[in-house]
C-alpha cells in the first residue's frame, strides 16, 4: 500500500466518512480555510492513481468510492509506524505512551480487559 501524504490522508478521511462522493462533497466537508477546488480534485486523482478510490463518471461529474477500507489502512499504517519507531514492538509503543503519561494505568487495564474479552470470543 503506497503511503499517503498528509493532504491525501485528510481527503481520504472525508471519503471514508461520506462513502460515494464527489470532489465538491469533500470540499464542503473541509474546514476553513478551504483549499481550492482544483487542489482537492488533484488529490482525489492521486488517490485514484494510488488505488485508494475508484471513480465513475456520471455525466460530467466523477463519483469516488473508497477502494481500501479505513480499517485496512489503519492496520497497515500502524504496523509501519510501530516498525519504524518502535522496532516492531507494540509493547514498546504502549510502554512509550505510558511513560509519556499519554495513557493511564486505568486505560491500560481497560485495554487488557478488551484484549482478554476478544480472545474469549475467538
Beta strands, then each sheet from edge to edge (+ up, - down):
strand 1: 53-58
strand 2: 61-66
sheet 1: 1+ 2-
end
